[in-house]
Amino acid sequence: MNDFLYRGIVEGLNARFSAVHATKAVETGIIKHNCDPVSGLLLCRALGTGLLISPLLQDDHRFTISWQYDGPIGKMVVDVGANSDVRGLITNTNLATATASVAQAYGENGQISVVRSSSKILISSSTTEAQLLELSDDLGFFFSTSEQVETELTVATNFRPDPENPVSLCQGFLLQALPGCDLEKLDRARQRMKSAAFRDLLDTAPELDNHVEKLIQLLFDEDESNQEYSIHSCPTPVFQCNCSKEKTFGALRTLNLEELIESRDKKEEIAVSCHFCSTRYSFDHNDLQILIDEKS
């Protein structure tokens, strides 16, 4: 099954939803960062979580989500755009040597911050405690408290022992209240998202086109009325970074003139790797001479 991202409205709840299947997209990111299984699993969840809030964006807007925990995880960052393009990083790509389990990797305290921006301006920025110590749960808690919008997110991930194709599944679902939402009905739906039936379906790779519809139907009891919903496709999720050699060249301007001259004279190459995608850019003595001329 190819990756997909859907958004829509559940009329009977007066809530919006998004559903993502992003196995190929997140796998690209995990391979680029050369993550071990524990780090890869967490980065997979973070990228899937970021894609779930992509449909909340418009135009050229982006969300940048930063999780900071006091456990071995350290910091994780995901940047996602309205076109379902996502990139991300985890500071520790070898967590398997630092922790016995994913749960222990979080530690005991954390913070989450969410920045919404466009290509021209910073639109909003807010930080709250990451009290639930789980990536998706903490983002849902952020929206429910800082944004005052009741939100439930869940992401299912499965791995296989294959370094070239490590991700067998990354799939998630988001449910978020709209103005005038019946919060009692919404709470019942949120509890059903935690049920065994819902989790089993989310843990299963889609085989039919009605996979998302089945997830939505599980939000209701069989005898509940007004189960109508609308569903719309979004751009296909993709792991994509906007870095370039030209942009990275600007980072070398932080070096002082003496360092640049020394590296030029030794004909040393200076390499800079992108934090988001691990792409490595090299600059030779000719590139350094350009900077030297600028600073002289």
KANOR-V715950 format. One record per helix or strand of 3 or more residues. SS is the DSSP state (H for helix, E for strand). FROM is the first residue (numbers start at 1). TO is the last residue. Records with the same first field share a line. If there is no record, write none. Layout:
# KANOR-V715950
SS=FROM-TO / FROM-TO
This chain:
# KANOR-V715950
E=4-10 / 15-21 / 62-69 / 75-81 / 85-90 / 110-117 / 122-129 / 151-159 / 167-177 / 229-233 / 270-273 / 280-283
H=23-33 / 37-52 / 54-56 / 95-97 / 102-105 / 135-145 / 183-192 / 196-202 / 211-217 / 245-254 / 257-265 / 285-295
